[in-house]
Amino acid sequence: MKIHADLTAKAVVNSSTLDWVPSPMAGVERRMLERDGAEVARATSLVRYAPGSSFSAHDHDMGEEFLVLDGVFSDESGDFPEGMYVRNPPGSSHIPSSEPGAVILVKLRQMQPDDAAYVRVNTLDPGGWQAGRTGETILPLHVRPDEEVVMLNWEREARFPAQTFPGGAEYFVVEGGFEDQDGRYETGTWLRLPPGSSQTIRTTEGARVWRKTGHLGR
């Protein structure tokens, strides 16, 4: 299966327009944003766990990262409520579940073999947030020479000058919305810009976004 599999092409998906597709496990459904492969695939998806559902034990030979958008996601390492950002490195394994139900943004098979860090960051904790550009605060989540993952808060009426991304950029709009020279991106929108893209951002209502840069230029 190939969905937005060409990493050299821009991709935009408003996830709210997609159907929830059943996974192989009862009570677990997906909205597929990008995918290259069958059941084991390089993938970015929204995954929804019904209350009391679980997924069978599995390995992540090329890593997993996720952001909890709603509810509480759990595995044997702990419970991760809304706002938690988690990275499980290549070679990790777990048995995921959710007692109250959960929705997560998850990326699979997209880490480098030497990226061995386990990361757990509560993005709703005000500690760790830093001043960025005028009208912006930033929370670093994971930084490597070839990859930077952050949460960004943009104030109402914020405007930012053109920025070029040599290694590409990827966004998910958690709250609010923003615009660039090509269009508007509402809550729930996933956006991927290929390497070398330039972007000028503005927001009327303000926004909270997850952003990853650098990883598409490997």
N, C-alpha and C positions, 0 to 999 in steps of 0.2 A: 504494500500500500504506500502510495506517495501523496502527501498533502503538503503543499508549500515546501517541498523537499529541496528546491534549488536555493542554496544559501547565498547565491549571488544576486538574487532577485528580491525586491521589496515585497513584503507581505503585510496585509492588514486584515484582522478578523475581529468583528464584534461578536464576542462569544455568546451574548444573549440571543443571537439569531440562530444559533446551532441547536439541533436536537441532542438530547442526552442519549448516548448509545450504550446498551448494556455491555459490560465487560464479561470475561469468562466466569466471574464470581457473582452470585446472586446478591443484589443490594448495592452493587458498585457499578456506577455509570460514568461515562466519559464524554467530554466535548473535545474533539481533536483539533488542535490549532496548527500543528505541523507534525509530520510523521514520515519516516523513511524506513520501512520494514514491515514485517508482519506483527505477530503478538510481541516478539522481542524486537524492539525498534528504537532508533533515535527518535525521541518524541517530546513534544510539549503539549500538555493537555490540562484541562480542568477535570478533576475527578471528584465525584460526589458519592459519599458513603451514607447510606440510609442508617437510621438509628439501629444499633446492634449488629451492624454488618462487619465483615472482616475479609481480608484477602489472604490467600495461602502463603506460606513461607516462600521467600524468593531471594535470590542474590542480585546484587547490582555490580556486575563486573566492570561497568564503565561509569558508575556513580549515579547518584540521585540527588536532586535538590527540590525543595518545595516551600511554598508560602501558604500558611493556613488562612483562608479567606473567611471562613465561617465555621462555627462549631468547635469541636475538639477532636483532633486526630491523635491516635495512640499507637505505640508499639512497645516492645519489651523494654525499651530505654526510657519511656516516660510518656506523659500526656502533653500534647502541644495544642494550646488554645489558639483562637483567632489572633493573628498578628505574629505568630512564631515563624521564623525563617530557619530552615534546617538543611544541612548538607550531610549526606552519607557518602563517603568516598568510594572509589573503585575497590571491589572486593568485599564490601559490606553486605549484610543480609538482615532481614527483619520479617516480622509478621504484623502487618498493619491492621488496624481496626478502628472503630469509632462507636462508643456507647451512645452518645447523644446525636450522632450524625455530624458530618463535616463536608466542607468543600475546600479543595486545595488546588493551587496552581503547581504543577509538577513537571520537571524536566528530567528526562532519562537518557543515559548513555551519551553524555555531553561533557564529561570531565577528562582531563589529561591523566595518564597513568600515575604520574608522580604527585598528584593532588591528593594528599592523604589526610587532610584536615576534616575532623568532625566539627560542624558549626551549629550552634543553637543561639539565635538572637531574638529577643522579644522586641519587635519593631514598635510596639505600643508603649514601651517604657521610654519616658523622655530622656533618661540618661543615655549618653552616647551620641545624641543628635548634635550636629555642628552647624555653624553658620556657613553658608555657601555663597552664591552670588546674591545680589540684592533681590529680596523677595523669595529666597530659597533657604531651606535647611536640609541637611543631608545626613544620613545614617549609613556609614560603611558596614557592609555585611561580609564581604570576602574579597580580598585584593591579592592578585598575583601579577607577575610581569605581563602575562598575556590575557588577563581578565580582571574586571572590576565589577562587583555587584553592590548596588546601593539601593536604599529607599530615599525618595525625594519628596519633600513637601513644598508646594508652590503656593504662595499667597495669591489672593484675588488680584486681578489686574497685573500680575507679574509678566514681564517680557524679557526675553533673553536673546542676546545677539547670536548670529550664526556660529554654529559649532560643527567641526568636521570630525568624523569618527573613522580613523584609518582602519580599525579592526571591526567596524560595524557596531550596531547598537540594537538592543531589544528592550521593549517596554511592555508592562502590563499596567493598565490604569485601575487602581484599587478604589479610588474615590474621585469624584469631580470629573474634570475633562480638560483637554488642552487642544491647541491647534498648532500646525506648522504650515509651511508654504504649500503643502499638498492637500491638507484636509483637516478634519476634526476627529478627535478620538475620545469617545465617551467612556464612562465607567464600564469595566469588563472588556475593553478592547485590548487586543494583543497586536503589537506593531514590531516588525523586524526591518531594519535598514541595513543594506549590504555594505561591505567595506568601501570606504571612500565617500560615504554619504555626508552631506552637509544639511543642517537643520536649524531653522529659526523658530523658536517656541514662544507662544503667548497663551495666557489663560485668563478667562474672565471670572469664572467662579472659584478658581483655585483647584488644586489637584494633589493627590497623593499617588505616586507611581513607584513601581519596582522597575529598576533599569539595570541591564547588564551591557558592558561594552568590552571590545577587544577580542572577544572569543571567536568571531566569525572570520578573522584574518589569519587564523592559524594555518 
